[in-house]
Amino acid sequence: MSGDGSAPGIILEPTDRPSPGLALGLGIQLTAVGLVATITLTTVVFRAAGQSDVNLAWAVFAAIAVSGLTTRHCSRCAGVVWARATSC
C-alpha cells in the first residue's frame, strides 16, 4: 500500500465520480450481461420444453420487456440509491 492510504491499482474510490465515458462503458457492459442472461435462460427453458421458434421469439421479447419495465419502475420508485424503496 502507498502512504496515502489507497491500495495500488485502485482507480476510483467509492466517493469519486467516474467520467461520462467510463460510466457509459460500464453501463453497456452491465446491460449486455443482463440481456445475455435473460435471453439464455429463456432459450434454455423453451428449448427444453420443446416449444417452437415462434413461441421462443415471443418469450424472449416478453422477458426483455418485463425486465425493462421492472428496471424503469424500480429506478423511478426507488431513486438512484434506493432511498425510497419502502415508499412504493
N, C-alpha and C positions, 0 to 999 in steps of 0.2 A: 504494500500500500504506500501511497505517496504521503507526504507530510500534510497535505491539505484535507485529509480525511476521506478522499474518494478513492475507490478501487481502480486499478488500471483497467482500461477497456470500457469503462462506463462513459457513455456518450451524453446521456441526458439523466438528470436527477428527476425524481417524481414531481418536483415543483417547477421544472423547466417546461417551457412551451416549445414544441417541435416546430420546425419550419413548415410552411404550407406544402412544399414538395414531399417532405418526409411523411407528413400526415396523410397526404393523398396516396402515396405508395403503400403505406401500411393499411389504409382503408381498402385499397384494391386487393391486397393480399388477403385480408380478412374476409372480404366479400367472396373472393374466389374459393377460399376454404369452405365457407358456408354453403355456397352453391354446389360445389362438388359433393359435399357430404349429403345434402338434400337429394340431389339427383341420383347419386349412387345408391342410397338406401331405398329410395322409391323404385328404382330399376330392379334391384335385387329382389325386393318383396314381390313386385308384379311379375317378374320372370319366374320366380319360384311358384307363384300361384297359377302360372300358365296363361296369363292374360295376353290379349292381342296387342299389337303395336299401337293401335288407336287408343285403347284404354291406357296404355303406358304413357302416351303423349299427354293425355288429359290429366293423368295422375301427377306427372311431373309439373305440368302447368299449375295444377291446384296446390301442390306442395310449395312451389315457389311463391304463388300468390298469397297463400296463408302466412308463409314466413315473412313476406314483405309487409303485409297488413299488421302482423303481430309486432314487428320491429317498429313500424310507424306509431302504433298505439302506445307501445312502451316508451318511445322517445318523447312523444307529446305528453303523456301522462306523468312520467317519472322525471323528466328533465335530464340534464346532462349527467348528473352524478346520482341518479335515483333518489333524489332528496325527498320527493313527494310520492314515493311508491305506495304508501299505505292510503293515500287520499283518493285513489281512483277505483 
